[in-house]
Amino acid sequence: MQIFPCPFCGPRDEREFHFAGEAGKTRPDTTGEVSPDDWATYLHMHRNEKGRTREVWVHTPCAEMFIMERNSVTMEVLGTECLRAKS
Amino acid sequence: MRRLDDKGAVIDRAKPLNFTFDGKPYQGFAGDTLASALMANGVRIVGRSFKYHRPRGFWGAWVDDPNAIMSVTLNGIELPNCLATTTYLENGMEARAVNAWPTAKHDIKGGLDLFHRFLGAGFYYKTFIWPDWHLFEPMIRKMAGLGAVTPDHLDEFHSDQIHDHCDTLIIGGGASGLTAARVAAEAGQNVVLVDDQAQPGGSSYQTGTIADTAAADWIAAQMAAIKTAGGRVLHQTTAYGVYDHGLIACVENGAFGTAPRLWRIRAGRAVLATGAIDRPLTFAGNDKPGVMSLFASAEYLVRYGVLASDNAVVLANHSMAKEAVATLTAAGMAITQIDPDTPGLKAGGWQVTNGISVSGRHHPSDVVLATSGLTPLVHLWRHAGGKLTWDDARQAFLPDGQLSNMQAIGAANGTFDLNHALDEAQAAGLGQSHPRQDTSHHLTPVWPKPGSKGRQWIDFQHDVTLKDIEVAARENYVSVEHLKRYTTLGMASDQGKTSNMAGLAAMATLKGATIPEIGTTTFRPPFVPIPLEVYHGAKTKQLYHPVKRLVLEARHRDADAALCEYGGWLRPGWYGNGAAADHIRDEAMTARTTAGILDGSPLGKIEVMGPDAEAFVNFVFYNTMTTLKPGHIRYGFLLTEGGIVYDDGVVSRIDNDRFLISCSSSHVDGVRSLLENWRQDGNNPDRIFIHDLTMQWATITVTGPKARDILNGLDLDADVSADALPHMRFIETHHQGHPLRIARVSFSGDLSFELSIPSRHAPNLWDKVTAVAGTMDAHPIGIEAMSILRAEKGYIMVGKDTDGETMPQDVGFGIPRRKKTNAFVGDRSLHTDKANVPSRKVLVGLSVPHGEPPLVTGAHVVTDGANQRSLGYVTSSYHSPFLSRAIALGMIEGAVERVGDEVTVWHDGSNRRARIVSPCFLDPNGERLHA
């Protein structure tokens, strides 16, 4: 059972969190032409890195999304930061 | 086997206890385990092996015993698969061997052993493939498994779950663990010591003296010092798993029949002092009752005062045996020592052993005490991610390197010398590392000898013999993980505690490799079997997923509502105590002829506010929302980025910067998350605010030709005439001074109003509405009647009439896909090749001839001809009381082109005919809707 540090609420049990996606993915501008490959990459291709990962998570009780860096092998949490600072 | 008067540190002879085994009465003492009490009574056969039903005696004295598995009954509570060596005796216990009938001694299936030639490794896979495995499966399933669960007492079998934390968690209360705990506690740390026995001390009782003090006194002194220094001790508590971020799961056993208690402990650091277990020797007949662990027999003597026999053959390949042999000899056991490396070693005897035959000579004895070295219990070290290293001197895998939050000490660390172990414990107590000392003991490796004669057991519980390992090697199941699964080595309830090392060693010899080259299988929690109750605790039955409750529930109960779960809410399915179908039919008729009153409170009420609200709502909805005027309502879809319909609902624009999203009752949480997701990740969250008011506002839906008359009877300060409040319009007013929102929307196809009011005022409004309605012969209706009404009109329920492939154009809403110019969620996915194929399943109605019963929901529409193929299926099907006929909706391939066609509907082997029609069976011109 992991403990994740929500940047707003502090360390909390993993059951309070949801994974929301890999960080750094941007939505293609769909008002223009988007090739099938680009769209498929956006929808389905995830890096799923072994080791250091950078992900978006949501802390469900406070509903805030944030960036978490963690090690997907050792499960060590390397740090969290608020998402809006990045947007 | 007998009890000695001057031994037995943990039993209380003043408290005799009566119990039975396989129907025969025996007596033991408080402090005994079932195993020690049976041994004291001279019982030698205590179980049967799993496959061959061979007689089994005790091998071990604690968790490492693979043999003595019993079903135990006390005070009407029966628990299957109790390990006799770890079950503390209580007065009145009735124990039975689980895999034997009628008794372990006379087991009717004992004859299976004669067929062992045909039941070797992989025999399932080789034997039961022709003509069909399923032919044999029922018989095999019946024979497989151990014990039977009687669910009767499970209602009372609740596990507490406790969360705790400490600076230092010491796992194991032997000499090392006690020392580390005392030192850590005296150094001011918050210490918890967990020990799995009722009396701590581990194997220290086998040591005559520790630090010049008698072992029992030394143990008592350590315990007293730990408690004085503020340390806590959990007895009968097993640390069974280490999980992510240092969580250590411990299970605390109480009196027999009570559910164990789970402790989830977060420790700053853990000290692993779990000790080591004896390992068997592999020789012919080594599974016979009477062949037991040397150290276990010493443990039975010192803890419980039970001498296994007056004479014994000892087979030991190391110097650590010396002390145990001396202890047993001093207690009166006559011991013959034989070199276990002698070729042709064989344990004789029919059911139980009668000694060892070797080199043409028989050494008679009642027991054979075997040991081939100690295996450190490194399970938790591996759970925590620690590495192992092979140590040649000890012939064992030892903890290797450092873990930031765990330190192994004592025998668990391979430190079998007591003085070294105490030094390690001292250092660990203070949080200091201590390099492992060289062992003073010498050990001559004696491992299984493939190719040697006789049936030699590797896994006693699952009947894996050396021959089976040879077969696996021959058939190239040489990886340890394959070896394990092919032979079931180490897959019994003891998880290979005694068998894995011998199995690995045998495979190493067969492959000409070393043991570390073969490697170990993965160590996974739990270390000992744990009842499932421990994992779920109180989170079960209703508490597993609590239903959401309506503020009007008391009103519904007073009206005899049948409350059922719909999408996580407890809602009235219908009202009345008669036959459900009759009530549902009557309610559907009432709603069409006068009016129905529905508690629609679970309908989503999510407000989206702020300067960017309009652009945001327009982006998350499939339908264009920029053109929606304040006071107007629009129906729309929320899609996933894959273009799939996630939910539908209506959007009301309260004013320019404020929208109210009314999503499906069961999707509120999901829609809120989806909106938050897009708000925070992709938009400026300071310009959009999302506020879920679903719980704060109740909604009462009034639907039917008399709906407006009912509203007019409520003394509302609002004009609800067709001109002032047409279909898809919205007004805010008051009811008795409280805010009231009236939305003219319809899920039934009739004139309908949704009245929303802050929840605490809802009972008042409900009373008023139902009172006025009653004067017009209109009544409350449940969700079942509403399901019929909406199907008559061809309105879909997302998730019922749609599936994981449905796009909005499939349910008749294709315009935004072609016309909407702004970006919206899922937009690009609506123009993929797959989204454009003409064979997509689309929503249609299905009509059967008048008088025929409804189609079965889920029935398939199939092609005609020899090779029937599914074209789609029936998603909703009802008898419509108002239309006096069966109606149905379905999702069918390319069906828009086929309206009017007759199709075959297949269900469960029979075919019916139906006609593809428009999904709207009622009021196609909207006269009732716009009334």
Interface residues (C-beta under 8 A of the other chain):
Chain A: M1 Q2 I3 E14 H18 A20 G21 R27 P28 D29 T30 T31 V34 P36 W39 Y42 L43 V56 V58 T60 A63 E64 M65 T74 M75 V77 L83 R84 S87
Chain B: Y243 D244 H245 L247 R264 R266 G385 E641 G642 R672 S673 E676 N677 Q680 D681 G682 N684 P685 D686 T821 N822 A823 F824 D827 R828 S829 T832 D833
